[in-house]
Amino acid sequence: MDGPETILDTLAASEQSDELSTPDTFCEESDGLRMPREAMLDLARRAAELVVERIERLPGEHAWDGEFRQDLVDQLLEDPPESGQPALQVIERAVRDILPLAVRNDHPRFFGFIPSSPTWPSVVADFMAAGFHVNQCTWLTSSGPSQLELVVIDWFRRWVGYPETAGGLLTSGGTAASLDAFVAAREAAGHPPST
């Protein structure tokens, strides 16, 4: 197979050629908070390439490589930087030094926890939710996503065969769902008493 074999090889090759992290490619405006449109698109494209490469190589990696506490302390414990770093440099360091040192919840042979199923559309949806700054804590701040939640809950209601009076909400996982269910059961039983 031609070309780099792993994400780390890709990053090593980019460091040697320096073609990905040149100031012209990923320049940031002087205020340090905003980036030109093309720089944003280039950075997003590079991040997507790194994630896709990880997904493609996942079956050939171990589901878990062990605990890395001391390695991470030695590698990451440093004084805070005096100034900001270019965004691509931060992403490259994260992919090289931080993100590989974790359990691969989405590995085909990982059965230690009940992980999510990060299909590519769901990865992109998380990116979109972050980019649109969705705060779905109330209808006032998030009418569109809140209505979509109600639609999806109604689909489940119909599939399960619950009456039209049934409702619910989407949670981040089983723990939050269980806690919500316990609170609802307690309230329905009158503990604490309703006022």
N, C-alpha and C positions, 0 to 999 in steps of 0.2 A: 504494500500500500504506500503510495507516495504521500508526502506531506507530513505534518506533525502527527504524533500518535496519541497525545493526551492534551488536555487543557494546559497542563504545566509546560509541555513542550511548545505549545502555541505561544504561551507567554514568554518563554525563554527565547524563542525565535524572534518575537516582536521586540524584546529588549535588545537583542543583538542587532537587528535591522533598524530599530528605533522608528519604523515607519508608522506605527499606530499611535505613538504618543508625541508626535511632533506638535509644537504649538499651533501650527497652521491648521492641523486637522481637528484638534479639540480645544480651540482657543475659547477662553471665557472672557466676558466683558470685564471692564476694570472694577465694577462694584463687587465682583465675586459671587453674586447671587443669581444673576441671569446669564443665560448662554444664548448665542445666536441660534437661529432655527436649525441651520445645517449642522451645527455642533451638537445640538440636542438629538437630532435624527441619527447622526453618526454614532454617538454614544449609546443610544438605544439599540441601534443595529448591532454594535459590538457586544453589548450585554446579551442580546438575544442569541447571537452566534455562540457565545460561551455557554449559555444555558442549553441550547440545542445540542451542542457537542457533548455536554455532560449527560444529557438524556440518551444520546446514541451510545455512549461508552458505558453506561450504567450496568448493563448485564455482565460485562466482563470484569467489573470491579467487585470487591468484597462488600457485603452488606454493612459490615462494621469492622473497623481496623483497630479498635481498642480505645483506651482512654488516654487523652493527650494533655492532661493538666500541666505537667512540668514542661513539656515542649512548648505549650502556649505561653506559659509564664516567661520562659527564656526568650521566646520569639517576639512577644507582643508587649511585655512590660517595659515601657519606655516613657521618657518625659513627653508631655503633650507638645505637639508641634507649635512653633511660634507663628506660623502662617498656614493658610489653607494649602491643600495639595490639589493638583489637577484631578478632575473627576475620573478620568480613565486610569490614572495611576492608582487611585483608591480602589477602583473596581478590580484592576489587575492584582493588587495585593490581596484583596479579599478572596479572589478565586485561587490564588497561589498559596496563601498562608493561613486562611481562616476557614473558608467554606468546605474544603475537603476533609477537615478534621471534625467530622460529625457523623452520626449514624445516618445512613441513607434510607430514610423512611420509605421511599418509593422504589426501593430495590426489589426485583422480582422474588428474591429469596429472603426478604426481611419480614419476620412474623413476630417481632418483639412487642410491638404496640399496635394500636389500631390507627394506622396513618390515614391521611387523606388520600385521594386518588388524583394526583395533579396531572390531569390531562393537559395538553397544550392550550386548548381553549380556556381552561380554568386559570392557567398561569397568566395568559394574556388578560383575562378578566380581572385578576388581582392587580395587574399593571394599570389597567384602565381605571379601576376603583381608586387606586392611589393617585393617578394622574388627575382625576376629576375631584379629588379631595372629598369623597363621599363620607358624610357623617350621618349615619342612619339612626341616630338616637331618638329622633322625633319627626313627626310628619312635617313640621315647619321647616326643618333643615334639609329634608330629603323626600319630597313628595313622590317623585318618579320611582326611585328604588323602593320606597315603602309600599307603593301600590303594586309593584312587581312582586314583592314579598307576599302580599295578600293574595295575588293571583296564584302563585305557586302553592301557598297553603291551601287554597280552595281546590286546586288540582288534587292534592293529597287527600283532602277531605272526601272528594268524590271517589277516588280510587279505593279508599278504605271503606267507604259506605257510611260515613258519618252523616248526621242530619245537617241541614243548612245552618243551624244555629252554632255549629262547631266552628272553632277557629284555632289560632295558634300563632307561632312566630318561628322564624328560622334562627338557630343558634350556631355558635362556633364549633360545637361538638357535643359528645355525649355527656360530659361533665356538666356543662351549662344547661343542657336539656334536662338532665336529672334534677339539678337544683331547682330549675323552674317548675318541674313536675311536683317536687316535694312542697314547694311554697304554695302552689295551686291547691294541692290536696289539703294542706294545713288550713288554708283560707276557706276551702269548701267545708271542712269539718268544724269551722267556727273557732279555730285556735290560731291566732288570738281572736277573740270575739269581734264581730263586725260592729261598727258604730253607726 
